């Protein structure tokens, strides 16, 4: 069986250009969506197999997380009441809200869904593994919307228990991992990143103000409530929104001074909202039905092509969410530096006031104690490093445990947007990279990275399959297919150094 794995498409809404702010969220415009590129990849795979006169049987296409990005959709329904925060930063994750957002995505990416429907109609398979940005895929109503759009008939819509090794259904939704061909463990990887891990992926639903919603991790809430209000920053390119202080000042002067002069206030209230919602949702107990514990584990295992025992053991490998350590996210949001700056001004002003009781002086003397306080503040601010992707997703210990638990010898992840192909201990590790529109500049002229994917294929006469990390490039002439893909020429990854 041939398996093609792509990740991090971040399909979302396609907003209209703002004539007053033409660069505002420009990376989300139609011309930057990866829809046609993904369809071109599928055509290329089918063409190569046909040229080799090979009958591959059903091809398994796995979307390994963050296929959809529910977090940066700002559209709201006109026929339902929404609160002020939803109107400014997007809907939360209640089921009806997620269905609305899925409808927005389907309408904006009709060509891709048409292509996937044809791909399935030809007898192939599609697997959606949930990532941190598309956790709302876990709602049954959202899955049903996708099944309807991909024309999956009613007999195939309700998953039935299938033993490991049996023929999988044409369309599968997996909670956070999937075992392909009994040799490859496929997971987005967010459960190994504290900023994006979910407290309980088996029971992801919580109740807030009497209404059920999917628990969203801190990192995604930061995108939803902060970056959605700072549309010049591209959330798909880490270097575009995580910068030294000097670079933030330069970026503000160049792009925001005239169109978003109150950026500091936007950041401050957005950071407070992110902190509050992150802590509130993290400490909400998951909704569990004690009568359905085993049925839920069985359902996850069936969709992941494994057993409930494997699901239980894999849960033990998840890292603790960042929201379990409030000080960590307080620093990650720069609120510690805001507090330090406020204290520096407050203490300096109090010093001047107390001196003024004994010896009248000008208020301008506040700059003397302030000048003494600024150097240690700057030293502290420089010393605080962001924790985004600071630790590798797959460590040698974690790789060994995954291999023992699942019986595989290969692990494929996404999430970091960094293509990787190396051995971690005895396990072959591949990261499929990303396909989303990542630009280092708001003008969208300096694209970061390339479109990479993983192709796992059977070898003639061999009992095991081989895998390769490949790069796909759009052909200059859309009427002609490019030559067969070659292994991507990739720079050394952080995990290699």
ZAMARGU-4260 file (C-alpha; in steps of 0.2 Angstrom, whole numbers, plus 5000, padded with zeros to 4 digits):
<rodrens>
0) 5000/5000/5000 | 5006/5017/4995 | 5004/5031/5009 | 5006/5049/5006 | 5007/5061/5021
5) 5005/5079/5021 | 5003/5091/5036 | 5000/5109/5041 | 4989/5115/5026 | 4980/5128/5038
10) 4965/5129/5027 | 4954/5143/5034 | 4944/5157/5027 | 4949/5168/5013 | 4946/5186/5018
15) 4943/5200/5006 | 4957/5212/5004 | 4955/5228/5015 | 4958/5243/5004 | 4964/5254/5019
20) 4976/5240/5025 | 4981/5230/5010 | 4994/5220/5019 | 4982/5215/5033 | 4981/5196/5034
25) 4987/5196/5016 | 4995/5178/5018 | 4977/5172/5019 | 4972/5178/5002 | 4966/5166/4988
30) 4982/5167/4978 | 4992/5160/4993 | 4981/5145/4997 | 4989/5128/4994 | 4973/5120/4986
35) 4980/5118/4969 | 4997/5112/4975 | 4989/5098/4985 | 4979/5093/4970 | 4995/5094/4959
40) 5004/5083/4971 | 4990/5069/4970 | 4991/5070/4951 | 5010/5068/4951 | 5009/5053/4962
45) 4996/5045/4951 | 5005/5049/4935 | 5022/5042/4942 | 5013/5026/4947 | 5005/5024/4930
50) 5021/5028/4921 | 5029/5013/4931 | 5015/5002/4926 | 5011/4999/4944 | 4994/4994/4951
55) 4996/5001/4968 | 4978/4997/4974 | 4970/5010/4985 | 4982/5025/4989 | 4981/5031/5007
60) 4982/5050/5009 | 4985/5056/5027 | 4982/5074/5032 | 4993/5074/5047 | 4985/5088/5058
65) 4982/5107/5055 | 4974/5103/5039 | 4961/5116/5044 | 4964/5131/5055 | 4949/5135/5065
70) 4958/5147/5076 | 4960/5162/5063 | 4943/5162/5056 | 4935/5179/5060 | 4918/5176/5051
75) 4903/5175/5062 | 4885/5170/5058 | 4873/5184/5055 | 4858/5174/5061 | 4865/5170/5079
80) 4869/5181/5093 | 4888/5182/5097 | 4898/5190/5111 | 4909/5205/5109 | 4925/5194/5110
85) 4919/5183/5096 | 4915/5197/5085 | 4933/5204/5087 | 4943/5188/5088 | 4932/5174/5081
90) 4920/5161/5088 | 4925/5149/5102 | 4924/5130/5100 | 4906/5125/5104 | 4899/5112/5091
95) 4888/5124/5081 | 4902/5136/5080 | 4914/5123/5074 | 4901/5118/5061 | 4899/5136/5055
100) 4918/5138/5053 | 4919/5121/5044 | 4906/5128/5032 | 4917/5143/5029 | 4932/5132/5025
105) 4923/5121/5013 | 4916/5136/5004 | 4933/5144/5003 | 4942/5129/4997 | 4929/5121/4985
110) 4942/5116/4972 | 4952/5105/4984 | 4936/5097/4991 | 4931/5093/4973 | 4948/5085/4970
115) 4947/5075/4986 | 4930/5069/4982 | 4936/5062/4965 | 4951/5055/4973 | 4940/5045/4985
120) 4928/5040/4971 | 4943/5032/4962 | 4944/5020/4977 | 4957/5028/4987 | 4957/5033/5005
125) 4959/5049/5015 | 4963/5050/5034 | 4962/5066/5044 | 4973/5066/5060 | 4968/5080/5072
130) 4981/5093/5076 | 4981/5107/5088 | 4973/5120/5075 | 4959/5108/5070 | 4954/5100/5086
135) 4937/5105/5082 | 4937/5091/5069 | 4933/5080/5084 | 4915/5086/5084 | 4904/5073/5076
140) 4894/5086/5067 | 4910/5093/5059 | 4915/5076/5053 | 4897/5074/5045 | 4899/5090/5036
145) 4915/5084/5028 | 4908/5067/5024 | 4893/5075/5015 | 4905/5087/5005 | 4915/5072/5000
150) 4900/5062/4995 | 4903/5047/5007 | 4887/5036/5006 | 4877/5033/5022 | 4883/5015/5024
155) 4901/5021/5026 | 4897/5036/5037 | 4895/5026/5053 | 4912/5018/5058 | 4910/5000/5063
160) 4923/4990/5073 | 4936/4983/5061 | 4950/4971/5067 | 4967/4977/5064 | 4973/4971/5047
165) 4956/4973/5039 | 4951/4985/5025 | 4949/5002/5033 | 4935/5014/5027 | 4938/5026/5013
170) 4937/5041/5025 | 4944/5041/5043 | 4945/5054/5057 | 4958/5050/5070 | 4959/5059/5087
175) 4978/5062/5087 | 4987/5047/5080 | 4985/5034/5066 | 4995/5018/5063 | 4998/5015/5044
180) 5002/4999/5037 | 5007/4992/5054 | 5024/5000/5052 | 5021/5019/5054 | 5015/5029/5068
185) 5008/5045/5061 | 5004/5059/5073 | 5003/5078/5072 | 5015/5080/5087 | 5006/5093/5097
190) 5004/5082/5112 | 5023/5083/5114 | 5023/5102/5114 | 5018/5110/5130 | 5011/5125/5122
195) 4999/5116/5111 | 4996/5099/5120 | 4978/5096/5126 | 4975/5090/5144 | 4965/5075/5138
200) 4963/5070/5120 | 4952/5055/5124 | 4940/5067/5133 | 4943/5084/5124 | 4926/5091/5128
205) 4923/5103/5143 | 4908/5114/5149 | 4910/5133/5150 | 4895/5143/5156 | 4884/5128/5155
210) 4889/5125/5136 | 4900/5111/5129 | 4916/5116/5119 | 4932/5108/5114 | 4946/5112/5125
215) 4959/5123/5116 | 4977/5124/5121 | 4986/5139/5126 | 4996/5141/5110 | 4980/5141/5099
220) 4971/5153/5111 | 4986/5165/5109 | 4984/5164/5090 | 4965/5166/5091 | 4964/5181/5104
225) 4981/5189/5100 | 4987/5187/5082 | 4969/5188/5075 | 4970/5206/5081 | 4988/5209/5074
230) 4985/5205/5056 | 5002/5210/5050 | 5010/5195/5059 | 5009/5178/5050 | 5005/5164/5062
235) 5012/5151/5050 | 5029/5159/5051 | 5036/5158/5068 | 5050/5171/5064 | 5037/5183/5059
240) 5029/5185/5076 | 5043/5179/5088 | 5056/5192/5087 | 5068/5202/5098 | 5062/5219/5105
245) 5072/5229/5093 | 5064/5219/5078 | 5047/5222/5085 | 5050/5241/5086 | 5056/5241/5068
250) 5041/5231/5062 | 5029/5242/5071 | 5037/5258/5064 | 5036/5250/5046 | 5019/5242/5045
255) 5008/5247/5060 | 5012/5265/5065 | 4999/5273/5053 | 4986/5259/5053 | 4987/5252/5070
260) 4995/5265/5081 | 4987/5257/5097 | 4995/5241/5095 | 5002/5241/5113 | 4984/5242/5120
265) 4978/5228/5107 | 4992/5217/5113 | 4989/5220/5132 | 4970/5217/5132 | 4972/5202/5120
270) 4986/5195/5131 | 4975/5196/5147 | 4961/5188/5138 | 4972/5174/5132 | 4979/5171/5150
275) 4962/5171/5158 | 4954/5159/5145 | 4969/5148/5145 | 4969/5145/5164 | 4950/5144/5164
280) 4949/5131/5151 | 4964/5121/5157 | 4957/5118/5174 | 4940/5113/5168 | 4937/5095/5171
285) 4934/5085/5156 | 4917/5078/5152 | 4917/5059/5155 | 4902/5047/5154 | 4908/5032/5166
290) 4896/5021/5156 | 4905/5025/5139 | 4923/5024/5145 | 4928/5008/5136 | 4917/5012/5121
295) 4926/5029/5118 | 4943/5020/5119 | 4937/5007/5107 | 4931/5020/5095 | 4948/5029/5095
300) 4957/5013/5093 | 4947/5007/5079 | 4949/5024/5069 | 4968/5023/5073 | 4970/5005/5067
305) 4976/4999/5084 | 4969/4993/5101 | 4962/5001/5117 | 4978/4996/5126 | 4989/5005/5114
310) 4978/5021/5116 | 4980/5020/5135 | 4999/5018/5135 | 5001/5032/5122 | 4992/5044/5133
315) 5006/5042/5146 | 5018/5050/5134 | 5009/5067/5132 | 5018/5082/5140 | 5009/5093/5153
320) 5001/5108/5145 | 5009/5125/5147 | 4994/5131/5156 | 4998/5120/5171 | 5012/5132/5174
325) 5004/5150/5174 | 5020/5159/5176 | 5027/5151/5160 | 5012/5157/5149 | 5013/5174/5159
330) 5031/5176/5152 | 5027/5169/5135 | 5014/5183/5133 | 5026/5196/5138 | 5015/5201/5153
335) 5030/5199/5165 | 5039/5213/5155 | 5024/5224/5155 | 5023/5221/5174 | 5041/5225/5176
340) 5040/5241/5166 | 5025/5247/5176 | 5034/5244/5192 | 5049/5253/5186 | 5039/5269/5182
345) 5029/5267/5198 | 5044/5265/5210 | 5053/5279/5201 | 5038/5290/5203 | 5036/5286/5222
350) 5054/5290/5224 | 5052/5307/5217 | 5036/5310/5227 | 5045/5306/5243 | 5059/5317/5240
355) 5047/5331/5235 | 5040/5331/5253 | 5057/5336/5260 | 5065/5345/5245 | 5054/5352/5231
360) 5060/5345/5214 | 5054/5344/5196 | 5044/5329/5191 | 5057/5327/5177 | 5068/5319/5191
365) 5058/5303/5188 | 5070/5299/5174 | 5085/5297/5186 | 5078/5282/5196 | 5070/5276/5180
370) 5087/5277/5171 | 5094/5266/5185 | 5080/5253/5183 | 5080/5251/5164 | 5096/5242/5162
375) 5092/5227/5174 | 5074/5227/5165 | 5082/5226/5148 | 5094/5213/5154 | 5080/5202/5160
380) 5070/5205/5145 | 5084/5199/5134 | 5087/5184/5144 | 5069/5178/5143 | 5068/5166/5128
385) 5052/5160/5119 | 5048/5142/5122 | 5040/5139/5105 | 5048/5123/5098 | 5062/5124/5111
390) 5062/5105/5114 | 5062/5092/5100 | 5045/5083/5098 | 5053/5066/5096 | 5067/5062/5109
395) 5076/5045/5110 | 5066/5040/5125 | 5050/5044/5117 | 5054/5036/5101 | 5059/5020/5110
400) 5042/5020/5120 | 5032/5023/5104 | 5040/5009/5095 | 5037/4997/5110 | 5019/5002/5112
405) 5014/5002/5094 | 5026/4989/5086 | 5031/5001/5072 | 5049/5006/5067 | 5044/5023/5059
410) 5037/5039/5066 | 5030/5053/5055 | 5025/5070/5063 | 5021/5088/5058 | 5017/5103/5068
415) 5035/5112/5068 | 5034/5116/5050 | 5052/5110/5049 | 5055/5095/5037 | 5066/5082/5045
420) 5072/5065/5040 | 5084/5056/5052 | 5085/5041/5064 | 5081/5044/5082 | 5088/5029/5091
425) 5082/5014/5082 | 5067/5023/5075 | 5066/5031/5058 | 5059/5049/5060 | 5051/5060/5047
430) 5043/5077/5049 | 5032/5081/5033 | 5035/5100/5035 | 5021/5111/5029 | 5011/5118/5015
435) 5003/5133/5022 | 5007/5151/5017 | 5022/5155/5027 | 5030/5172/5023 | 5043/5182/5033
440) 5036/5199/5027 | 5018/5206/5027 | 5020/5209/5008 | 5021/5190/5005 | 5036/5191/4994
445) 5048/5181/5005 | 5041/5163/5006 | 5049/5152/5020 | 5053/5134/5017 | 5046/5123/5003
450) 5031/5111/5001 | 5037/5094/5007 | 5028/5077/5010 | 5031/5059/5015 | 5029/5045/5003
455) 5029/5027/5010 | 5029/5014/4997 | 5031/4995/4996 | 5047/4988/4989 | 5046/4974/4977
460) 5051/4958/4985 | 5053/4966/5002 | 5042/4963/5017 | 5043/4981/5023 | 5039/4998/5016
465) 5052/5012/5013 | 5049/5030/5016 | 5056/5046/5009 | 5054/5064/5013 | 5051/5073/4996
470) 5049/5091/4990 | 5035/5096/4978 | 5037/5111/4967 | 5023/5118/4956 | 5027/5116/4938
475) 5031/5132/4928 | 5018/5126/4915 | 5002/5121/4923 | 4998/5109/4908 | 5014/5099/4911
480) 5019/5088/4926 | 5036/5090/4933 | 5048/5076/4933 | 5047/5062/4947 | 5050/5069/4964
485) 5067/5068/4972 | 5072/5068/4990 | 5071/5085/4997 | 5088/5095/4999 | 5085/5101/5017
490) 5096/5111/5029 | 5101/5102/5045 | 5086/5103/5057 | 5087/5109/5075 | 5085/5091/5081
495) 5101/5086/5071 | 5112/5099/5079
</rodrens>
